[in-house]
């Protein structure tokens, strides 16, 4: 996640973190929207999912990240061996991650967005599609339902790669920006929600140390 602008006023939610899964090696929480995954640079930006987990699990290490505005399933390793094993698992792309999003307009059927992404350095933290310098990025999507009154589609998103802002940029690129996305939606303030409608809802993998098949389904708050 790109660094915060120093002028940003950070007001993270204060409710206790919900633990979605735990074993001897891993702990998985449901991060609320508005809470950083890891501390920002300034002291007033330090409150984060990582520091809250660290208070209970002193050896914990974060294994992946969610944008501050994104809610949902976030996994931590309880010790170094687990961190190394999970890192290899993510690198091998043997983890299935699904997101639920509300996007603008009528999106039908299923498909794949394959557009290379790079940081838009002049407009950080924005990312953008760039066919010459961008890194490969792929997102699968499946339309679930459509609310004609609000002109919003409910969509299942599966990132095959894990680029910064990937789901947000890819949805914007195909003409269906995520509702409430203050960076990529041209009319984010008109969203029926007071947040960005993107939630990490599902995580499935083979626990690398125990061999157990793990499937985690989170509560979707919209």
Secondary structure, 3 states (H helix, E strand, C coil): CCCCCCCCCCCCCCCCCEEEEECCCEEEEEECCCCECCCCCCHHHCCEHHHHHHHHCCCCEECCCCCCCCEEEEEEECCHHHHHHHHHHHHCCCCEEEEEEEEECCCCCEEEEECCEEECHHHCCCEEECCCCCECCEEEEEEEEEECCCCEEEEEEEECCCCCCHHHHHHHHCCCCECCCCCCCCCHHHCCCCCCCEEEEEEEEECCCCCCEEEEECCCCC
